[in-house]
Amino acid sequence: MLFALLLIVGTFVGFISGFFGIGGGTIIVPIMLALGYNIKTAIGISITQMLMGAIFGSYMNYKAGLLRLNKGIYLGLGGMSGASLSGYIVELAPEILLESILLATFAFSIFRLYFTTVSENSSPNTSNLLLFLVGFSVGAIAISIGIGGAVFITPILVGFLGYEMKKAISMGVFFVMFASISGFISMAYHGHVEYVEGFTLGIGALLGVYFGTKTTHKTDKKVLKKWFLLLYLVMSSLMIKKIFFS
């Protein structure tokens, strides 16, 4: 029954991941906590499934012409470098600190996206060094709390660097792919990966990512922004319940 549930959850999370361009950890970690896993195990499971979904999602975005590899590669390499520290961060950090950082992530994303205007014609900052530094910083923090990092990446690219929403989402997925590879290796080395649960979720996620990515390609940018805000509000509520009422 548990594995059937994980397949269903993986498919649902895969759709959300493909639609929003996120790693899925924003959903997987709270769900795993609700199922009784501790925060560090939940993070390991989350990273395993997001690795599978991000590889497939990046392929679909590239085929659709939304992913620019020449820029995404710097963001991704930064994320991979930063994520390599995740195993050490998780090993040393207390659970309440990791949970609080995750909640603060949602609060930041809600604030930044709410005050960002979705523009059809933007002139993004394309500095390769800046993209690498953004990727490194987000990779170190995000993978350590079990999320792909796109909850940071998308608001930063859209709100601070001037990227168009759908291209920012596709770069977020690409970033997740790089960061989750490094994060998976680091977390596995420190013994925080439950392989069966993670890969079961990942198999379900592949199907969900396909339909979620297709839906994003057809959705208006302003509508995407509203769905992003709703997602962060729901996940914030789950984390508040976990931290203060459990």
Buried (B, 14 or more C-beta within 10 A) or exposed (E): EEEEBBBEBBBBBBBBBBBBBBBBBBBBBBBBBEBEBEBBBBBBBBBBBBBBBBBBBBBBBBEBEBBBEEBBBBBBBBBBBBBBBBBBBBBEBEEEBBBBBBBBBBEBBBEBBEEBEBEEEBEBEBEBEBBBBBBBBBBBBBBBBBBBBBBBBBBBBBBBBBBBBBBBBBBBBBBBBBBBBBBBBBBBEBEBBBEEBBBBBBBBBBBBBBBBBBEBBEBEBEEBBEBBBEBBEEBBEBBEEBBEEE
